[in-house]
Amino acid sequence: MGKFSFKHIFFIISALSIASLKTYPQIFMNMSGRDSWVAVIITCIIMLWYFDYLINICVKNNCYSVHEIFTAAFGNLFGNVFLIIFAVGVFLSLIESASVESNVIHTNFFIESPVWYILLFVVMPGFYTVKKGRYSVMAVIMICIVISIFNGINLAVLTSKFKDYGRLFPLFEHGINANFFLSIVKSIGMYSSIVIALPYLSQLDIKKGVRKYSFLGNLFVAQMIIIAIVGVLATFNVERANTIVYPKLVQTQLISYFGFIASGEFYVIFQVISGWFSKYITTFFALILMLREVKFDKVINPNIFLIAFTGVVYVSSYMIAKNLFTLFRFLDIYVYACVVALFLLPLVTFTVFNMRSGKKVNSN
């Protein structure tokens, strides 16, 4: 079988970018309050430009290997060091996916089921899917994203009558302060997991359409995030929204139609599981692709690595997710780590790579 079509990038971007901002938006909403929807619009505009900028550099220089880009930008030594930092950011995103999914299910649906038990239903299917290879990974991603989108549209329709858009105003009641800009920084950190799609570029068969479809995928994600944040603020006042652990899940409990359609938990269960599981396996396989680029699979047996790595993820996620306060302390640190490892580092790396590639062309 050949490589992926460039159209698959739409599903990869959706899998990586939607879940975080929709599931725990209070991470940045408690900084900007009622103005959070403005902050997230600014974030989406920045990320639309940002990711298109990175993809354009790949297309322009006909280079789609993350390892090659890092080493060409900084040399073998520093390039590999910075690539390790990038990989650490990807690993933290993997921990986030497993931790949040298990904690959301435990907190909102099956409180009597311990986190360690729920985590087994995240890491074991994830291990099996990744072990089966890229076609299994892509099939699961596509199915999960289709389910997540379908359920999201249904929930948006069912919760529409409970939204009062007057709650979005007045804007900047207390002026624009440092917290507003900090909110943008934190939301960028949550959105920056989109760059985990970069290792997948080397798996694409036809590269000329990748910029178009990556932009369309990113645009689709942006509108979903904006609608989600606006929906939360329009359903609850901002003070109430910031005291709810997972506001989107509480929002669905308002649903009541015709005396028998009540609560949206059925939709949310599938949306949470499909959304976070797709992010988990997409992130996991991206790490595998990066390790293959540096020939790590030649040093250690891939099966042994997958088992050991899954064990590390399981233990780390359990230690973080078993306590809600510990989880949100981790998430608060995680978003800043992502700003550095998944936003600023790729931005600098790709810019330096582009400049050096341009100089080589001019010298020739």
URFENWO-V612221 format. One record per residue. N is the residue number from 0. RES is the residue in one small letter. BURIAL is 1 if it has 9 or more other C-alpha atoms within 8 Angstrom, else 0. Layout:
n;res;burial
N;RES;BURIAL
N;RES;BURIAL
This chain:
n;res;burial
0;m;0
1;g;0
2;k;0
3;f;0
4;s;0
5;f;1
6;k;0
7;h;1
8;i;1
9;f;1
10;f;1
11;i;1
12;i;1
13;s;1
14;a;1
15;l;1
16;s;1
17;i;1
18;a;1
19;s;1
20;l;1
21;k;1
22;t;1
23;y;1
24;p;1
25;q;1
26;i;1
27;f;1
28;m;1
29;n;0
30;m;1
31;s;1
32;g;1
33;r;1
34;d;1
35;s;1
36;w;1
37;v;0
38;a;1
39;v;1
40;i;1
41;i;1
42;t;1
43;c;1
44;i;0
45;i;0
46;m;1
47;l;1
48;w;0
49;y;1
50;f;1
51;d;1
52;y;0
53;l;1
54;i;1
55;n;1
56;i;1
57;c;1
58;v;1
59;k;0
60;n;0
61;n;0
62;c;0
63;y;1
64;s;1
65;v;1
66;h;1
67;e;0
68;i;1
69;f;1
70;t;1
71;a;1
72;a;1
73;f;1
74;g;1
75;n;0
76;l;0
77;f;1
78;g;1
79;n;1
80;v;0
81;f;1
82;l;1
83;i;0
84;i;1
85;f;1
86;a;1
87;v;1
88;g;1
89;v;1
90;f;1
91;l;1
92;s;1
93;l;1
94;i;1
95;e;1
96;s;1
97;a;1
98;s;1
99;v;1
100;e;1
101;s;1
102;n;1
103;v;1
104;i;1
105;h;1
106;t;0
107;n;0
108;f;0
109;f;0
110;i;1
111;e;0
112;s;0
113;p;1
114;v;1
115;w;0
116;y;0
117;i;1
118;l;1
119;l;1
120;f;0
121;v;1
122;v;1
123;m;0
124;p;0
125;g;1
126;f;1
127;y;0
128;t;1
129;v;1
130;k;0
131;k;1
132;g;0
133;r;0
134;y;0
135;s;1
136;v;1
137;m;1
138;a;0
139;v;1
140;i;1
141;m;1
142;i;0
143;c;1
144;i;1
145;v;0
146;i;1
147;s;1
148;i;1
149;f;0
150;n;1
151;g;1
152;i;0
153;n;1
154;l;1
155;a;0
156;v;0
157;l;0
158;t;1
159;s;0
160;k;0
161;f;0
162;k;1
163;d;0
164;y;0
165;g;0
166;r;1
167;l;1
168;f;0
169;p;0
170;l;0
171;f;0
172;e;0
173;h;0
174;g;0
175;i;0
176;n;0
177;a;0
178;n;0
179;f;1
180;f;1
181;l;1
182;s;1
183;i;1
184;v;1
185;k;1
186;s;1
187;i;1
188;g;1
189;m;1
190;y;1
191;s;1
192;s;1
193;i;1
194;v;1
195;i;1
196;a;1
197;l;0
198;p;1
199;y;1
200;l;1
201;s;0
202;q;0
203;l;1
204;d;1
205;i;0
206;k;0
207;k;0
208;g;1
209;v;1
210;r;1
211;k;0
212;y;1
213;s;1
214;f;1
215;l;1
216;g;1
217;n;1
218;l;1
219;f;1
220;v;1
221;a;1
222;q;0
223;m;1
224;i;1
225;i;1
226;i;0
227;a;1
228;i;1
229;v;1
230;g;1
231;v;1
232;l;1
233;a;1
234;t;1
235;f;1
236;n;1
237;v;1
238;e;0
239;r;0
240;a;1
241;n;1
242;t;0
243;i;0
244;v;0
245;y;1
246;p;1
247;k;1
248;l;1
249;v;1
250;q;1
251;t;1
252;q;1
253;l;1
254;i;1
255;s;1
256;y;0
257;f;0
258;g;0
259;f;0
260;i;0
261;a;1
262;s;1
263;g;1
264;e;1
265;f;0
266;y;1
267;v;1
268;i;1
269;f;1
270;q;1
271;v;1
272;i;1
273;s;1
274;g;1
275;w;1
276;f;1
277;s;1
278;k;1
279;y;1
280;i;1
281;t;1
282;t;1
283;f;1
284;f;1
285;a;1
286;l;1
287;i;0
288;l;1
289;m;1
290;l;1
291;r;1
292;e;1
293;v;0
294;k;0
295;f;1
296;d;1
297;k;0
298;v;0
299;i;0
300;n;0
301;p;0
302;n;0
303;i;0
304;f;1
305;l;1
306;i;1
307;a;0
308;f;0
309;t;1
310;g;0
311;v;0
312;v;1
313;y;1
314;v;0
315;s;1
316;s;1
317;y;1
318;m;0
319;i;1
320;a;1
321;k;1
322;n;0
323;l;0
324;f;0
325;t;1
326;l;1
327;f;0
328;r;0
329;f;1
330;l;1
331;d;1
332;i;0
333;y;1
334;v;1
335;y;1
336;a;1
337;c;1
338;v;1
339;v;1
340;a;1
341;l;1
342;f;1
343;l;1
344;l;1
345;p;1
346;l;1
347;v;0
348;t;1
349;f;1
350;t;0
351;v;1
352;f;1
353;n;1
354;m;0
355;r;1
356;s;1
357;g;0
358;k;0
359;k;0
360;v;0
361;n;0
362;s;0
363;n;0
